[in-house]
Amino acid sequence: MKTLFVRRTAATVLATTIVGLSLTALAQNMPSPPAAGQPPAAVKAERPGAPRADAQRHAEHQQRLQQRMAEHQARLKASLQLTPQQEPAWNAFVARMQPPQGPAQPPMDREAWSKLSTPERLDRMDAMKAERDRAMAQRHDAIRSFYAQLNPAQQKAFDAQQPAFGPRGERGHHRGHDHRHGGPHQGPGRG
């Protein structure tokens, strides 16, 4: 009888401890109540996913991209061993490769997007795609004109620095997995 009492008491203490810890964890994840003089709109802006937080996150992302791009350009320039006569071509290349500062059209919020009809949404997506295609074509032209200024050894170094794209490269939506046909591409004569 005494062992049954001890078991039940231990089980009750254990269950109470688990519930207490769970409630503590939940309380830590709850948003804090608004301050006395703080308007509700200010509280909404502090929520994760609010426009202000999204803008901050976007700015930080853009800064990281710029830093990686500068590092890549420094590595590329060092590997190319440019002559003083090639410096103007390099500077023009770097200037033309800079991404645009922002989209031609400001992004729409979900509410405005939901008010558009399907054809209007498609038109908006087509316009954004045309803008991206135009920017990509400008970057391709910059690469071609700079590449033409390089000697064969520099062209080989330039080719080695560029990421691999296409079915064998690491870039791409499926990253080596072809979900349309049930598995990765086996190559000629395999599978």
C-alpha positions in Angstrom: 0.0 0.0 0.0 2.8 2.4 0.9 4.6 1.8 -2.5 1.4 2.6 -4.4 1.1 5.9 -2.5 4.8 6.7 -3.3 4.3 5.9 -7.0 1.2 8.1 -7.2 2.8 10.9 -5.4 5.9 10.7 -7.6 3.7 10.6 -10.7 1.7 13.7 -9.5 4.9 15.6 -8.7 6.4 14.7 -12.1 3.2 15.7 -14.0 3.0 19.0 -12.0 6.6 19.8 -12.9 6.0 19.1 -16.6 2.9 21.3 -16.7 4.7 24.1 -14.8 7.7 24.0 -17.2 5.3 24.0 -20.2 3.4 27.0 -18.9 6.7 28.8 -18.3 7.8 28.2 -21.9 4.4 29.3 -23.3 4.6 32.5 -21.2 8.0 33.4 -22.6 6.7 33.1 -26.2 3.7 35.4 -25.5 3.9 39.0 -26.8 4.2 41.5 -24.1 1.2 43.8 -23.4 1.4 47.3 -24.9 2.9 50.0 -22.7 0.6 52.4 -21.0 1.2 55.3 -23.4 1.8 53.2 -26.5 -0.8 53.2 -29.2 -2.0 49.8 -30.7 -0.5 50.6 -34.1 3.0 50.8 -32.6 2.5 47.4 -31.0 1.5 46.0 -34.4 4.6 47.3 -36.1 6.8 45.5 -33.5 5.3 42.0 -34.4 7.5 39.7 -36.4 6.5 39.9 -40.1 5.3 43.4 -39.8 6.3 45.7 -42.7 9.0 47.4 -40.6 10.6 44.1 -39.7 10.3 43.0 -43.3 12.1 46.2 -44.5 14.8 45.7 -41.9 15.3 42.1 -42.9 15.4 43.0 -46.6 18.0 45.7 -46.0 20.2 43.3 -44.0 19.8 40.7 -46.8 20.8 43.3 -49.4 23.8 44.3 -47.4 25.0 40.7 -47.2 24.5 40.3 -50.9 26.6 43.4 -51.6 29.3 42.1 -49.3 29.4 38.7 -51.0 29.4 40.4 -54.4 32.4 42.6 -53.4 34.3 39.6 -52.1 33.6 37.7 -55.3 34.8 40.6 -57.4 38.0 41.0 -55.3 38.8 37.3 -55.8 38.0 37.5 -59.6 40.1 40.6 -60.0 43.1 39.0 -58.2 42.8 35.8 -60.3 42.7 37.8 -63.6 45.9 39.7 -62.9 44.6 42.7 -65.0 47.0 45.0 -66.8 46.7 48.7 -66.3 45.2 49.0 -69.8 42.4 46.6 -68.7 41.5 48.6 -65.6 38.9 50.9 -67.3 37.2 47.8 -68.8 37.1 46.2 -65.3 35.7 49.4 -63.7 33.0 49.5 -66.4 32.2 45.8 -65.9 31.8 46.2 -62.1 29.6 49.3 -62.5 27.3 47.5 -65.0 27.1 44.4 -62.8 25.6 46.3 -59.9 22.1 45.2 -59.2 19.3 47.8 -59.6 18.6 49.8 -56.4 15.0 48.6 -56.3 12.1 47.4 -58.5 10.6 49.8 -61.0 7.2 49.2 -59.3 6.9 49.1 -55.5 5.8 45.7 -54.2 2.2 45.3 -53.4 0.9 44.2 -50.0 -1.3 41.2 -49.7 -4.5 43.2 -49.4 -3.8 45.2 -52.6 -2.8 42.0 -54.4 -5.9 40.2 -53.4 -8.1 43.0 -54.9 -6.6 42.4 -58.3 -8.4 40.1 -60.8 -6.5 37.1 -62.1 -5.7 38.8 -65.5 -4.4 41.9 -63.6 -2.2 39.7 -61.5 -0.8 37.9 -64.6 -0.1 41.3 -66.2 1.7 42.4 -63.1 3.8 39.2 -63.0 4.6 39.6 -66.7 5.8 43.1 -66.2 8.0 42.1 -63.2 9.4 39.2 -65.3 10.1 41.5 -68.2 12.0 43.9 -65.8 14.1 41.0 -64.5 14.8 39.7 -68.0 15.9 43.2 -69.1 18.3 43.5 -66.1 19.7 40.0 -66.8 20.3 40.9 -70.5 22.2 44.0 -69.4 24.4 41.9 -67.1 25.1 39.4 -69.9 26.1 42.3 -72.2 28.5 43.5 -69.5 30.1 40.1 -69.1 30.5 39.6 -72.9 32.1 43.0 -73.4 34.5 42.5 -70.5 35.3 39.0 -71.5 36.3 40.2 -74.9 39.0 42.4 -73.3 40.7 39.5 -71.6 43.6 37.4 -73.0 43.1 33.6 -73.3 44.7 32.9 -69.9 42.5 35.5 -68.2 39.5 34.1 -70.0 40.3 30.7 -68.6 40.6 32.2 -65.1 37.3 34.0 -65.6 35.6 30.8 -66.6 36.9 29.0 -63.5 35.5 31.7 -61.2 32.0 31.6 -62.6 29.5 29.3 -61.0 28.3 26.2 -62.9 24.7 26.4 -64.1 22.6 23.9 -65.9 21.9 20.2 -65.4 25.3 19.3 -64.0 25.8 22.5 -61.9 24.8 23.0 -58.3 22.5 25.9 -59.1 18.9 25.4 -60.1 15.5 24.6 -58.7 15.9 20.9 -58.1 19.6 20.7 -57.2 20.2 17.5 -59.0 16.8 15.9 -58.4 14.4 15.6 -61.3 11.0 15.3 -59.7 9.2 15.2 -63.0 10.6 11.8 -63.9 10.9 10.2 -60.6 14.6 10.7 -59.8 17.9 12.2 -60.6 19.1 12.2 -64.1 21.2 9.1 -64.8 23.0 10.5 -67.9 23.5 8.7 -71.2 23.6 5.0 -71.1 22.6 4.8 -67.4 19.3 3.6 -66.1 
